[in-house]
């Protein structure tokens, strides 16, 4: 089979082309491979209370991870741990994986 190489414009795209589009672009940072996806059946229902709570918790955890990654000493320590493992493909993803269990259902830090 032939290998398809997308044109330079598509290689640099990510997320949606415009707000009305339902086609998403994503480039894998490790392999450089660009993929597309389409949201076929978006939900028309309002989110449930559990979904809203999960979204708020996720936002709090992401804010905590970003705060840790802006601190140079914490970031250096986390990078050393990240490089020692091979399971998770990005530093941010590794930080999310590591810190996600340290927060309760409301997104508040659990004090050991």
ZINOR-V97521 format. One record per residue. PHI is phi as a letter, one per 40 degrees, with the letter a starting at -180 (none if undefined). OMEGA is omega in radians with two decimals (* if undefined). Layout:
BEGIN
{{PHI,OMEGA} {PHI,OMEGA}}
END
This chain:
BEGIN
{{none,3.11} {c,3.07} {c,-3.09} {c,3.08} {b,-3.12} {c,3.12} {c,-3.02} {d,3.14} {c,-3.12} {c,3.14} {c,-3.08} {c,-3.12} {c,2.97} {a,-3.06} {g,-3.07} {c,3.09} {c,3.05} {a,-3.06} {c,3.14} {c,-3.08} {c,3.03} {b,3.09} {b,-3.11} {b,3.07} {b,3.10} {a,3.07} {b,3.08} {c,-3.06} {c,-3.11} {c,-3.08} {b,-3.10} {g,-3.10} {c,3.12} {c,3.12} {b,3.08} {b,3.08} {a,-3.13} {b,3.08} {c,-2.99} {c,-3.05} {b,3.13} {c,-3.12} {c,3.09} {b,-3.12} {c,3.02} {c,-3.14} {c,3.14} {c,3.13} {c,3.13} {c,3.12} {c,3.11} {c,3.12} {c,3.12} {c,3.12} {c,3.12} {c,3.10} {c,3.13} {c,3.13} {c,3.12} {c,3.14} {c,3.10} {c,3.12} {c,3.12} {c,3.12} {c,3.11} {c,3.10} {c,3.12} {c,-3.10} {c,3.07} {c,3.09} {c,-3.04} {d,-3.11} {c,3.11} {c,-3.13} {c,3.13} {c,3.12} {c,3.14} {c,3.12} {c,3.11} {c,3.10} {c,-3.12} {c,-3.12} {c,-3.13} {c,-3.14} {b,-3.13} {b,-3.03} {c,-3.04} {b,-2.93} {c,3.12} {b,3.14} {c,3.13} {c,3.11} {c,3.11} {c,3.12} {c,3.10} {c,-3.14} {c,-3.08} {c,-3.04} {c,-3.05} {d,3.14} {c,-3.12} {c,-3.10} {b,-3.13} {c,-3.08} {c,3.13} {c,-3.13} {g,3.11} {c,-3.12} {c,3.07} {c,3.12} {c,-3.11} {c,*}}
END
